[in-house]
């Protein structure tokens, strides 16, 4: 267990300093998120952006497509897993201060003027998912 935790923490540290140039994120805002549970388990994640303001911690997971207006379904699913985790946090503590968590799934893409009916349906389904589960969807600079 200790060996696994050590490897997870090391992976978390590497991911924190890794920048994905295609993801439209604010450089320097990447953060580590360590989740603990009542059984003593620790889970190590990173967030592409984390900003503190007005007693809120805004945690953003960014996904990008270089050839479509929205990222692939697999990328979106990966982002949704983090949204489930972040939206269900009971509390977030940063430097010994507690914050309310505001999770955001940020989707960016190119070919921004090509919105097919299928892609529009995906965004509509994501909006329903976000509303039902307490997170937000940002698409190409605007919230949906």
CORPEGI-V8185 format. One line per field, one symbol per residue. psi: psi as a letter, one per 30 degrees, with the letter a starting at -180 (. if undefined). Layout:
# CORPEGI-V8185
psi: ???
This chain:
# CORPEGI-V8185
psi: eeeeeeeeeeeeeeeefkkjffkiljkfgklkjkkklffgkkkkllkekkkkkhgkjjkkkkklkfglfllleeeeeeeeeeeeeefgkelkkkhgkklkkjkkjjkllahfgijleeeeeeeeeeeeeeefghllkkjhflk.
